[in-house]
Amino acid sequence: MIDFIQVSKQFGTQDVLKSVTFRINAGDRVGIVGPNGAGKSTLFGLISGDVHADKGDIVLPKNTRIGYLHQQLNPHAVDRNLLAYTEDSIPELRTIPARIHELEAQMETFSPLEKERALKQIGNLQHEFEHLGGYEMRTRAEAALCGLGFHVAEFDKPFAAFSGGWQMRAELARTLIANPDLLMLDEPSNFLDLPAVEWLQKFLRAYEGTMLLISHDRFLLRSLATATLEIAGGNATRYQGGYDYYLKEREERIIHQLAAKKNQDREREQIESFVRRFRAKSTKATQVQSRIKQLEKMEIIEAPAAVANLSKIRIGDPPHSGHEIIRLEQAGVTYDQKRWIFKDLDVQINRGEKVALVGYNGMGKTTLLRTLAGALQPSAGKRVLGHKVVVGYQSQDFAETMPPEKSVFHIVKDQCPTASEGDVRKLLGGFGFSGDAIGKQCEILSGGEKIRLAFARLFINPPNFLLLDEPTTHLDVNGREALESALKAYKGAICVVSHDVTFVRNIAEHIIAIDDAGVTRYPGGYDYYLEKVAERGAGSVEQGAGGAAASPTTAAKPAERGKDARKVRAQQREAEAALRKVEKQIEKLTEEQAALTNEMMSRRDADFASINIRLAKIQSEIKSLEAEWETIAESL
């Protein structure tokens, strides 16, 4: 277990942590949440030893192997290829073989007794090598790299030749395959696309150690965390349940805490009033002193940390346009006239449609988005914009296009010089900037504020076709939910690229997928897309059951193919039903686990022995069910 005991940490004048005390038990899967800048990454630094506490104690079990994925890439020279770098994830796997070879080389000079000891030592070293996964590390590395979007052909490519985002993926794979006792992941989905996020979620569900996850990704938090630790206002509050439990319990806790503070404030006011009235009267001196001591002994109830302002984004109605927003006809893009990012593409987006582009990074999502936006002209074919269509395009580097020295007001005003000051102020108010906030310089704004400012700049000339490239990257959970709400209410057409599964699931009504097979449009949301991809995968497995895909001359008859397909679909439905059953069992056990833990913490007369026995049994049952879930999921 990990114990924080009255730990304090200060940076300059900011109290990041103020006398926090909490415990993380072995096997816990803890989601670390809180607003940006609250101290979540500092918490990881304290555990790893990279940061030292000003006060208090941090207790970790001895010899704990820690896997720590930092939010930012640690720059260091690497002269190995991708696979060699990734599989070199446990230092002991380098030193153990060297020690074995050293003992074997010295064997001839040893006495019989020394040989016996050396052989025993070699046996222990080989056992440790096997226990650490030395014989399967390459296989683990290959599987993790493929799951995170690398191609096998890239395994021999120098690690240093990859971009920062892909190096971060390799770092993630390297951290995961080490199978540490304690896994600490700081925003692991920041550089991932949707397929890689899905793979990561499945991998982490099967991980059996203690996991701490800092993330704004609600999909990962909801599906992985069994406990939640909130860092806010210098405090650390543990909730004995996952993300949805935390949201509900936090709201109730804030209500109770505010009521308690209100009652205490009323009581203090009454006591202070008594002291003020009778302080000068000698006949009341004893009572006054008693009241003063009562005030001094009273433990002040602090107001709960303010819930981060959702800064609701209010987007006005878009101008009217024709039914067809945009059309690509036989379009293609190439940068070198040799390799085509896409070719012969026909795509049409109509008024009011909300479309998400999905696929692995490097497949051309941003290129297609830029082509639709008109920022990139097609190398072949044509782009046809609909009647009265006004394009609003926000790229990934939107922050770099806003002058850092300019104020919020002038950044928007410069975009539309003819707009009146009143109109600019009204628009900025709708995006959460009011009063003195419009005078802030862009360079001091937070990531979330810059996102809102970028939207305000877009909507000073209201578009009816909105194209957004990774709009949630700099937003915390509250900011993502605010943007989500605004885009769902927006009546114009939207085309978005995002790695946030929940965001895409809640926004998109149509999916355009880009993969090795080309560009495919799915007339449904993200879950519909996943369902169709699963069906296509089942069909591919069926077609290739004998090895390569069947040729036209050896293919089964249509009736046989239909029968086999129905059989596969029936098996798939059975597996999906079994999967849902296991998930419900896990959910039920998790709820019981949280209730029992809460009982231990809140009741002094609880039967601790019986509860601990039941908790151990629940943990065992959950592990068994998770293994069953993984088996069924793999079969699907």
C-alpha positions as CSV (number, residue, x, y, z in Angstrom):
1,M,0.0,0.0,0.0
2,I,1.0,3.7,-0.4
3,D,0.4,6.1,2.5
4,F,0.4,9.9,2.3
5,I,0.6,11.2,5.9
6,Q,0.1,14.9,6.4
7,V,1.9,15.7,3.2
8,S,2.4,19.3,2.1
9,K,3.9,20.7,-1.1
10,Q,4.3,24.3,-2.1
11,F,5.5,25.9,-5.3
12,G,6.3,29.6,-4.8
13,T,3.2,31.0,-3.0
14,Q,0.8,28.3,-4.2
15,D,-0.1,25.5,-1.8
16,V,-0.4,22.5,-4.1
17,L,-1.0,20.0,-1.3
18,K,-1.9,21.1,2.3
19,S,-1.5,18.3,4.9
20,V,-3.1,15.6,2.8
21,T,-3.6,12.1,4.2
22,F,-4.9,9.2,2.2
23,R,-4.1,5.5,1.4
24,I,-3.8,3.5,-1.8
25,N,-4.2,-0.2,-1.3
26,A,-2.4,-2.9,-3.2
27,G,-4.5,-3.8,-6.3
28,D,-6.4,-0.5,-6.3
29,R,-7.2,1.1,-9.7
30,V,-7.4,4.8,-8.9
31,G,-8.5,7.5,-11.2
32,I,-6.8,10.8,-10.3
33,V,-9.0,13.8,-11.2
34,G,-9.1,17.5,-10.6
35,P,-8.7,20.8,-12.5
36,N,-5.6,21.6,-14.6
37,G,-2.8,22.9,-12.4
38,A,-4.3,21.4,-9.2
39,G,-1.3,19.2,-8.5
40,K,-2.1,15.8,-10.0
41,S,1.3,15.4,-11.7
42,T,3.0,16.7,-8.6
43,L,1.4,13.8,-6.7
44,F,3.0,11.3,-9.1
45,G,6.4,13.1,-8.7
46,L,6.1,12.7,-4.9
47,I,5.5,9.0,-5.3
48,S,8.3,8.4,-7.8
49,G,10.8,10.5,-5.8
50,D,11.2,13.1,-8.6
51,V,9.6,15.7,-6.3
52,H,10.2,16.0,-2.5
53,A,7.5,16.9,0.0
54,D,8.0,20.0,2.2
55,K,6.3,18.3,5.1
56,G,4.8,14.9,5.9
57,D,5.7,11.3,5.0
58,I,5.1,9.2,2.0
59,V,5.4,5.4,2.6
60,L,5.8,2.9,-0.2
61,P,6.4,-0.9,0.1
62,K,10.0,-1.9,-0.3
63,N,11.3,-3.1,-3.7
64,T,8.2,-1.8,-5.5
65,R,8.7,-1.8,-9.2
66,I,7.2,1.4,-10.6
67,G,6.2,2.0,-14.2
68,Y,5.8,5.8,-14.7
69,L,4.6,7.4,-18.0
70,H,5.2,11.1,-17.8
71,Q,2.8,13.5,-19.5
72,Q,5.8,15.0,-21.4
73,L,8.4,13.0,-23.3
74,N,11.8,12.9,-21.4
75,P,14.3,13.9,-24.1
76,H,17.2,11.5,-24.3
77,A,19.5,10.2,-27.0
78,V,18.5,6.8,-28.3
79,D,20.5,5.0,-31.0
80,R,18.5,1.8,-31.0
81,N,15.6,0.8,-33.3
82,L,12.0,1.0,-32.2
83,L,11.6,-2.6,-31.2
84,A,14.9,-2.8,-29.3
85,Y,14.2,0.4,-27.4
86,T,10.7,-0.7,-26.5
87,E,11.6,-4.2,-25.3
88,D,14.4,-2.9,-23.1
89,S,11.9,-1.9,-20.4
90,I,13.3,-3.7,-17.3
91,P,17.0,-2.9,-16.4
92,E,17.4,-6.2,-14.6
93,L,16.9,-8.1,-17.9
94,R,20.2,-6.6,-19.1
95,T,22.2,-7.3,-15.9
96,I,20.9,-10.8,-15.2
97,P,22.3,-12.4,-18.4
98,A,25.6,-10.6,-17.9
99,R,25.9,-12.0,-14.4
100,I,25.0,-15.5,-15.5
101,H,27.7,-15.4,-18.2
102,E,30.2,-14.1,-15.7
103,L,29.5,-17.0,-13.3
104,E,29.7,-19.5,-16.2
105,A,33.1,-18.1,-17.3
106,Q,34.5,-18.4,-13.8
107,M,33.1,-21.9,-13.2
108,E,36.4,-23.6,-14.1
109,T,38.3,-21.8,-11.4
110,F,35.8,-22.7,-8.7
111,S,36.2,-25.4,-6.1
112,P,33.4,-28.1,-5.9
113,L,31.7,-26.2,-3.1
114,E,31.9,-22.9,-5.0
115,K,30.6,-24.5,-8.2
116,E,27.6,-25.8,-6.2
117,R,26.9,-22.3,-4.9
118,A,27.4,-20.8,-8.4
119,L,25.0,-23.3,-10.0
120,K,22.4,-22.5,-7.4
121,Q,22.9,-18.8,-8.0
122,I,22.6,-19.2,-11.7
123,G,19.4,-21.2,-11.2
124,N,18.0,-18.3,-9.0
125,L,19.0,-15.8,-11.6
126,Q,17.3,-17.7,-14.4
127,H,14.2,-18.0,-12.3
128,E,14.2,-14.3,-11.7
129,F,14.7,-13.7,-15.5
130,E,11.7,-15.8,-16.3
131,H,9.6,-14.2,-13.5
132,L,10.3,-10.8,-15.0
133,G,9.2,-12.0,-18.4
134,G,12.6,-12.0,-20.1
135,Y,11.7,-14.8,-22.5
136,E,8.6,-13.1,-23.7
137,M,9.6,-9.5,-23.7
138,R,10.0,-9.2,-27.4
139,T,6.6,-10.7,-28.1
140,R,5.0,-8.3,-25.5
141,A,6.8,-5.4,-27.2
142,E,5.6,-6.4,-30.7
143,A,2.0,-6.8,-29.5
144,A,1.9,-3.5,-27.7
145,L,3.5,-1.6,-30.6
146,C,1.0,-3.0,-33.0
147,G,-1.9,-2.3,-30.6
148,L,-0.8,1.3,-30.4
149,G,-0.7,1.8,-34.2
150,F,2.8,1.0,-35.3
151,H,3.4,-1.2,-38.4
152,V,5.7,-4.2,-38.3
153,A,7.8,-2.6,-41.1
154,E,8.6,0.2,-38.7
155,F,10.1,-2.0,-35.9
156,D,13.6,-1.7,-37.4
157,K,13.3,2.1,-37.9
158,P,15.5,4.2,-35.4
159,F,13.5,5.4,-32.4
160,A,14.9,8.9,-32.8
161,A,13.4,9.1,-36.3
162,F,9.8,9.1,-35.1
163,S,7.9,12.3,-34.2
164,G,7.4,13.2,-30.6
165,G,3.8,11.8,-30.6
166,W,4.9,8.4,-31.9
167,Q,7.9,8.4,-29.4
168,M,5.4,8.9,-26.6
169,R,3.4,5.9,-27.9
170,A,6.6,3.8,-27.8
171,E,7.3,5.1,-24.2
172,L,3.7,4.0,-23.3
173,A,4.3,0.5,-24.8
174,R,7.6,0.3,-23.0
175,T,6.0,1.2,-19.6
176,L,3.1,-1.2,-20.1
177,I,5.0,-4.4,-21.1
178,A,7.3,-4.1,-18.0
179,N,4.3,-5.2,-16.0
180,P,5.3,-3.2,-12.9
181,D,3.9,-3.6,-9.4
182,L,2.7,0.1,-9.5
183,L,1.7,1.6,-12.8
184,M,1.4,5.4,-13.0
185,L,0.0,6.9,-16.2
186,D,-0.2,10.6,-16.6
187,E,-2.6,11.5,-19.5
188,P,-1.7,8.3,-21.5
189,S,-4.3,9.1,-24.2
190,N,-3.0,12.5,-25.1
191,F,-1.1,11.3,-28.2
192,L,-3.4,8.4,-29.1
193,D,-6.1,8.1,-31.7
194,L,-9.4,6.3,-31.1
195,P,-8.3,2.7,-32.1
196,A,-5.2,3.0,-29.8
197,V,-7.4,4.3,-26.9
198,E,-9.7,1.3,-27.3
199,W,-6.6,-1.0,-27.3
200,L,-5.2,0.7,-24.2
201,Q,-8.4,0.3,-22.3
202,K,-8.5,-3.4,-23.0
203,F,-4.9,-3.9,-22.0
204,L,-5.3,-2.0,-18.8
205,R,-8.4,-4.0,-17.8
206,A,-6.2,-7.1,-17.8
207,Y,-3.4,-5.5,-15.7
208,E,-3.3,-7.0,-12.2
209,G,-1.1,-4.6,-10.3
210,T,-1.9,-1.2,-8.6
211,M,-2.8,1.5,-11.1
212,L,-2.9,5.2,-10.8
213,L,-4.4,7.0,-13.8
214,I,-4.4,10.8,-14.4
215,S,-6.8,11.4,-17.2
216,H,-9.4,13.8,-18.6
217,D,-10.7,10.9,-20.8
218,R,-14.0,9.9,-19.3
219,F,-14.0,6.6,-21.3
220,L,-10.9,5.4,-19.6
221,L,-11.9,6.7,-16.1
222,R,-15.4,5.1,-16.3
223,S,-14.1,1.7,-17.6
224,L,-10.9,1.4,-15.5
225,A,-11.1,3.2,-12.2
226,T,-12.6,1.4,-9.1
227,A,-11.7,4.3,-6.8
228,T,-11.2,8.0,-7.4
229,L,-8.8,10.5,-5.9
230,E,-9.7,14.2,-6.4
231,I,-6.9,16.8,-6.1
232,A,-8.4,20.3,-5.8
233,G,-7.8,23.3,-3.7
234,G,-4.7,21.8,-2.0
235,N,-6.8,18.9,-0.7
236,A,-6.9,15.2,-1.7
237,T,-10.2,13.4,-1.3
238,R,-10.6,9.7,-1.9
239,Y,-13.9,8.3,-3.1
240,Q,-14.6,4.6,-2.8
241,G,-15.9,4.1,-6.3
242,G,-15.4,4.8,-10.0
243,Y,-15.9,8.0,-12.0
244,D,-19.7,8.0,-12.0
245,Y,-19.8,7.2,-8.3
246,Y,-17.4,10.1,-7.7
247,L,-19.5,12.6,-9.6
248,K,-22.6,11.6,-7.6
249,E,-20.9,11.4,-4.2
250,R,-19.0,14.6,-4.7
251,E,-22.1,16.5,-5.3
252,E,-23.8,15.1,-2.2
253,R,-20.6,15.8,-0.2
254,I,-20.5,19.4,-1.3
255,I,-24.1,19.9,-0.3
256,H,-23.5,18.5,3.2
257,Q,-20.3,20.4,3.6
258,L,-21.9,23.7,2.6
259,A,-24.8,23.1,5.0
260,A,-22.4,22.3,7.8
261,K,-20.4,25.5,7.1
262,K,-23.5,27.6,6.9
263,N,-24.6,26.3,10.4
264,Q,-21.1,26.9,11.8
265,D,-21.0,30.4,10.4
266,R,-24.4,31.1,12.0
267,E,-23.2,29.7,15.3
268,R,-19.9,31.7,15.1
269,E,-21.8,34.9,14.3
270,Q,-24.1,34.4,17.3
271,I,-21.1,33.8,19.6
272,E,-19.1,36.8,18.2
273,S,-22.2,39.0,18.6
274,F,-22.5,38.0,22.3
275,V,-18.8,38.8,22.8
276,R,-19.1,42.2,21.1
277,R,-22.2,43.1,23.2
278,F,-20.9,42.1,26.6
279,R,-17.1,42.4,26.4
280,A,-17.2,45.7,28.4
281,K,-19.5,44.4,31.1
282,S,-17.7,43.0,34.1
283,T,-20.8,41.0,35.2
284,K,-20.5,39.0,31.9
285,A,-16.7,38.6,31.9
286,T,-16.7,34.9,32.7
287,Q,-19.3,34.2,30.0
288,V,-17.4,36.3,27.5
289,Q,-14.2,34.4,28.2
290,S,-16.0,31.1,27.9
291,R,-17.4,32.1,24.5
292,I,-14.0,33.2,23.3
293,K,-12.5,29.9,24.3
294,Q,-15.4,28.1,22.5
295,L,-14.4,30.0,19.3
296,E,-10.8,29.2,19.6
297,K,-11.5,25.5,20.0
298,M,-13.9,25.4,17.1
299,E,-12.5,23.5,14.1
300,I,-13.2,25.7,11.1
301,I,-15.2,24.0,8.4
302,E,-13.7,25.2,5.1
303,A,-15.9,25.8,2.1
304,P,-15.5,23.0,-0.5
305,A,-13.2,23.7,-3.4
306,A,-15.4,25.5,-6.0
307,V,-16.6,23.2,-8.7
308,A,-14.7,24.2,-11.8
309,N,-16.8,26.6,-13.8
310,L,-18.2,24.8,-16.8
311,S,-17.9,28.1,-18.7
312,K,-20.9,27.1,-20.8
313,I,-20.2,28.0,-24.4
314,R,-23.2,29.6,-26.1
315,I,-23.0,29.3,-29.8
316,G,-25.6,31.3,-31.8
317,D,-27.6,30.0,-34.7
318,P,-25.5,29.6,-37.9
319,P,-26.5,31.5,-41.1
320,H,-28.7,29.6,-43.6
321,S,-27.1,27.6,-46.3
322,G,-28.2,25.2,-49.0
323,H,-28.8,21.5,-48.3
324,E,-25.4,20.4,-49.5
325,I,-22.6,21.8,-47.5
326,I,-19.6,20.3,-49.3
327,R,-18.7,17.6,-51.8
328,L,-15.5,16.0,-52.8
329,E,-15.5,14.4,-56.3
330,Q,-12.8,11.9,-57.2
331,A,-10.5,13.8,-54.8
332,G,-7.0,12.9,-54.0
333,V,-4.0,14.4,-52.1
334,T,-0.3,13.6,-52.5
335,Y,2.7,15.5,-51.2
336,D,5.3,13.9,-53.4
337,Q,3.3,12.7,-56.5
338,K,4.2,9.1,-55.4
339,R,2.3,8.2,-52.2
340,W,-1.3,9.2,-52.1
341,I,-2.8,10.0,-48.7
342,F,-6.2,9.3,-50.3
343,K,-7.3,9.0,-53.9
344,D,-10.6,8.9,-56.0
345,L,-12.6,9.9,-52.9
346,D,-16.2,10.9,-53.1
347,V,-17.6,12.4,-49.9
348,Q,-20.6,14.6,-49.3
349,I,-21.7,16.4,-46.1
350,N,-25.1,18.0,-45.8
351,R,-26.7,20.7,-43.7
352,G,-26.8,20.0,-40.0
353,E,-24.8,16.7,-40.2
354,K,-22.3,16.0,-37.4
355,V,-19.4,13.8,-38.7
356,A,-16.3,12.4,-37.0
357,L,-13.2,11.3,-38.8
358,V,-11.6,8.3,-37.1
359,G,-8.6,6.1,-37.8
360,Y,-5.0,5.7,-36.7
361,N,-2.7,8.7,-36.7
362,G,-0.8,9.1,-39.9
363,M,-3.7,7.7,-42.0
364,G,-4.7,11.1,-43.3
365,K,-7.5,12.4,-40.9
366,T,-6.0,15.9,-40.6
367,T,-5.2,16.0,-44.3
368,L,-8.8,15.2,-45.2
369,L,-10.1,17.7,-42.7
370,R,-7.8,20.4,-44.1
371,T,-9.0,19.5,-47.6
372,L,-12.6,19.8,-46.6
373,A,-11.8,23.2,-44.9
374,G,-10.1,24.5,-48.0
375,A,-6.8,25.0,-46.2
376,L,-5.4,22.3,-48.6
377,Q,-6.3,22.0,-52.3
378,P,-6.8,18.5,-53.6
379,S,-4.0,17.2,-55.9
380,A,-6.7,15.5,-58.0
381,G,-10.5,15.8,-58.4
382,K,-12.4,18.7,-57.0
383,R,-13.9,20.3,-53.9
384,V,-17.3,21.8,-54.3
385,L,-18.6,24.1,-51.6
386,G,-22.4,24.4,-51.2
387,H,-24.6,27.5,-51.5
388,K,-23.9,30.2,-48.9
389,V,-21.6,27.9,-46.9
390,V,-19.4,29.7,-44.4
391,V,-16.4,27.6,-43.2
392,G,-15.1,27.8,-39.7
393,Y,-11.8,25.8,-39.3
394,Q,-9.9,25.3,-36.1
395,S,-6.6,23.4,-36.4
396,Q,-4.6,21.7,-33.7
397,D,-2.2,24.6,-33.5
398,F,-5.0,27.2,-33.0
399,A,-3.1,28.7,-30.0
400,E,-0.1,29.5,-32.1
401,T,-2.2,31.6,-34.5
402,M,-3.4,34.0,-31.7
403,P,-0.8,36.7,-30.9
404,P,0.3,36.1,-27.3
405,E,0.7,39.9,-26.5
406,K,-2.9,40.8,-27.6
407,S,-5.9,41.0,-25.3
408,V,-8.9,38.7,-25.5
409,F,-11.0,41.6,-26.8
410,H,-8.6,42.6,-29.6
411,I,-8.0,39.0,-30.8
412,V,-11.8,38.8,-31.5
413,K,-12.2,42.4,-32.7
414,D,-9.3,42.0,-35.2
415,Q,-11.0,39.0,-36.8
416,C,-14.0,41.3,-37.7
417,P,-13.0,45.0,-37.6
418,T,-16.6,46.1,-38.6
419,A,-18.1,44.5,-35.4
420,S,-19.1,47.0,-32.8
421,E,-17.5,46.9,-29.3
422,G,-20.9,46.0,-27.8
423,D,-21.3,43.0,-30.2
424,V,-17.7,41.8,-29.4
425,R,-18.4,42.1,-25.6
426,K,-21.7,40.2,-25.9
427,L,-20.1,37.4,-28.0
428,L,-17.2,37.1,-25.5
429,G,-19.7,37.0,-22.6
430,G,-21.3,33.9,-24.3
431,F,-17.9,32.2,-24.2
432,G,-17.2,32.9,-20.6
433,F,-15.3,36.2,-20.8
434,S,-16.9,39.1,-19.1
435,G,-15.8,42.2,-17.2
436,D,-12.0,42.6,-16.8
437,A,-11.5,39.1,-18.4
438,I,-11.7,40.6,-21.9
439,G,-8.5,42.6,-21.1
440,K,-6.4,39.5,-20.3
441,Q,-3.4,38.9,-22.6
442,C,-3.6,35.7,-24.6
443,E,-0.3,34.4,-23.2
444,I,-1.6,34.1,-19.7
445,L,-4.8,32.2,-20.6
446,S,-5.2,28.6,-19.6
447,G,-5.7,25.9,-22.2
448,G,-9.4,25.9,-21.6
449,E,-9.6,29.6,-21.9
450,K,-7.7,29.6,-25.2
451,I,-10.1,27.0,-26.6
452,R,-13.1,29.3,-25.7
453,L,-11.3,32.3,-27.2
454,A,-10.6,30.4,-30.4
455,F,-14.3,29.6,-30.6
456,A,-15.3,33.2,-30.0
457,R,-12.9,34.2,-32.8
458,L,-14.5,31.7,-35.1
459,F,-18.0,32.9,-34.3
460,I,-17.5,36.6,-34.7
461,N,-18.2,35.7,-38.4
462,P,-20.7,32.9,-37.7
463,P,-19.9,29.7,-39.7
464,N,-22.5,27.1,-40.7
465,F,-19.8,24.4,-41.4
466,L,-17.5,23.9,-38.4
467,L,-14.3,21.8,-38.8
468,L,-12.4,21.0,-35.5
469,D,-9.0,19.2,-35.2
470,E,-8.5,17.7,-31.7
471,P,-10.5,20.4,-29.9
472,T,-10.5,18.6,-26.5
473,T,-6.7,18.2,-26.2
474,H,-6.2,21.2,-23.7
475,L,-9.5,20.8,-21.9
476,D,-10.2,19.2,-18.5
477,V,-13.4,17.1,-18.0
478,N,-15.6,20.1,-17.3
479,G,-14.3,21.9,-20.3
480,R,-14.9,18.9,-22.5
481,E,-18.5,18.5,-21.2
482,A,-19.1,22.3,-21.9
483,L,-17.8,22.0,-25.5
484,E,-19.8,18.8,-26.0
485,S,-23.0,20.5,-24.8
486,A,-22.5,23.5,-27.1
487,L,-21.7,21.4,-30.2
488,K,-24.8,19.1,-29.6
489,A,-27.0,22.2,-29.6
490,Y,-25.2,23.8,-32.6
491,K,-27.5,23.6,-35.7
492,G,-24.7,23.9,-38.3
493,A,-22.7,21.0,-39.9
494,I,-19.7,19.7,-38.0
495,C,-16.7,17.6,-39.0
496,V,-14.4,16.7,-36.1
497,V,-11.2,14.8,-35.4
498,S,-10.8,13.7,-31.8
499,H,-9.2,11.0,-29.7
500,D,-11.8,11.4,-26.9
501,V,-14.0,8.3,-27.2
502,T,-16.8,9.8,-25.1
503,F,-16.7,13.1,-27.0
504,V,-17.0,11.4,-30.4
505,R,-19.7,9.0,-29.0
506,N,-21.8,12.0,-27.8
507,I,-21.3,14.3,-30.8
508,A,-21.0,12.3,-34.0
509,E,-24.1,11.0,-35.9
510,H,-22.0,9.8,-38.9
511,I,-18.5,8.3,-39.0
512,I,-15.9,8.6,-41.8
513,A,-13.2,5.9,-41.1
514,I,-9.8,6.0,-42.7
515,D,-7.7,2.8,-42.7
516,D,-5.5,0.7,-44.9
517,A,-8.5,-0.3,-46.9
518,G,-9.4,3.3,-47.8
519,V,-12.1,5.8,-46.7
520,T,-15.5,4.4,-45.6
521,R,-18.5,6.3,-44.4
522,Y,-20.8,4.8,-41.8
523,P,-24.4,6.3,-41.5
524,G,-24.5,6.1,-37.7
525,G,-22.6,7.1,-34.6
526,Y,-19.5,5.6,-33.0
527,D,-21.2,2.6,-31.5
528,Y,-22.7,1.8,-34.9
529,Y,-19.3,2.1,-36.5
530,L,-17.7,-0.3,-33.9
531,E,-20.5,-2.8,-34.5
532,K,-20.0,-2.7,-38.3
533,V,-16.2,-3.0,-37.9
534,A,-16.7,-6.0,-35.7
535,E,-19.0,-7.6,-38.2
536,R,-16.5,-6.9,-41.0
537,G,-13.8,-8.5,-38.8
538,A,-15.9,-11.6,-38.2
539,G,-16.5,-11.8,-42.0
540,S,-12.7,-11.5,-42.7
541,V,-11.9,-14.2,-40.2
542,E,-14.6,-16.4,-41.7
543,Q,-13.3,-15.8,-45.2
544,G,-9.7,-16.4,-44.2
545,A,-10.3,-19.4,-42.0
546,G,-8.2,-21.7,-44.3
547,G,-5.3,-19.3,-44.5
548,A,-5.5,-16.7,-47.3
549,A,-8.8,-15.3,-48.5
550,A,-10.7,-17.7,-50.7
551,S,-10.3,-17.0,-54.4
552,P,-13.4,-16.6,-56.6
553,T,-13.0,-20.1,-58.0
554,T,-12.7,-21.8,-54.6
555,A,-15.2,-19.6,-52.6
556,A,-18.1,-21.4,-51.0
557,K,-21.6,-21.2,-52.5
558,P,-23.8,-18.2,-51.5
559,A,-26.1,-20.4,-49.5
560,E,-23.2,-21.9,-47.6
561,R,-21.6,-18.5,-47.0
562,G,-25.0,-17.2,-45.7
563,K,-25.3,-20.2,-43.4
564,D,-21.8,-19.7,-42.0
565,A,-22.4,-16.0,-41.6
566,R,-25.6,-16.6,-39.6
567,K,-23.7,-19.0,-37.4
568,V,-20.9,-16.5,-36.8
569,R,-23.5,-13.8,-36.0
570,A,-25.3,-16.1,-33.6
571,Q,-22.0,-16.9,-31.9
572,Q,-21.2,-13.2,-31.7
573,R,-24.6,-12.4,-30.1
574,E,-24.0,-15.2,-27.5
575,A,-20.6,-13.8,-26.7
576,E,-21.9,-10.2,-26.5
577,A,-24.7,-11.4,-24.1
578,A,-22.1,-13.3,-22.0
579,L,-19.9,-10.1,-22.0
580,R,-22.8,-8.0,-20.7
581,K,-23.5,-10.6,-18.0
582,V,-19.9,-10.6,-16.8
583,E,-19.8,-6.8,-16.8
584,K,-23.0,-6.6,-14.7
585,Q,-21.5,-9.1,-12.2
586,I,-18.3,-7.0,-12.0
587,E,-20.3,-3.9,-11.5
588,K,-22.4,-5.5,-8.7
589,L,-19.3,-6.7,-6.9
590,T,-17.6,-3.3,-7.3
591,E,-20.6,-1.6,-5.7
592,E,-20.6,-4.2,-2.8
593,Q,-16.9,-3.6,-2.4
594,A,-17.4,0.2,-2.2
595,A,-20.3,-0.2,0.3
596,L,-18.2,-2.5,2.6
597,T,-15.2,-0.2,2.5
598,N,-17.4,2.8,3.3
599,E,-18.9,0.8,6.2
600,M,-15.4,0.2,7.6
601,M,-14.6,3.9,7.4
602,S,-17.8,5.2,8.8
603,R,-18.8,2.7,11.5
604,R,-16.7,2.1,14.6
605,D,-18.8,-0.9,15.5
606,A,-18.3,-2.6,12.1
607,D,-17.4,-6.3,12.0
608,F,-13.9,-5.7,10.5
609,A,-12.9,-9.3,10.4
610,S,-16.0,-10.5,8.5
611,I,-15.8,-7.4,6.1
612,N,-12.1,-8.1,5.4
613,I,-12.8,-11.7,4.6
614,R,-15.6,-10.7,2.2
615,L,-13.5,-8.0,0.6
616,A,-10.7,-10.5,-0.1
617,K,-13.3,-12.8,-1.7
618,I,-14.8,-10.0,-3.8
619,Q,-11.3,-9.0,-5.0
620,S,-10.7,-12.7,-6.1
621,E,-14.0,-12.9,-7.8
622,I,-13.5,-9.6,-9.7
623,K,-10.1,-10.8,-10.9
624,S,-11.6,-14.1,-12.1
625,L,-14.5,-12.3,-13.9
626,E,-12.0,-9.8,-15.5
627,A,-10.1,-12.7,-16.9
628,E,-13.3,-14.2,-18.2
629,W,-14.2,-10.8,-19.7
630,E,-10.9,-10.6,-21.5
631,T,-11.3,-14.1,-22.9
632,I,-14.8,-13.3,-24.3
633,A,-13.6,-9.9,-25.6
634,E,-10.7,-11.6,-27.4
635,S,-13.1,-14.1,-29.0
636,L,-15.3,-11.2,-30.2
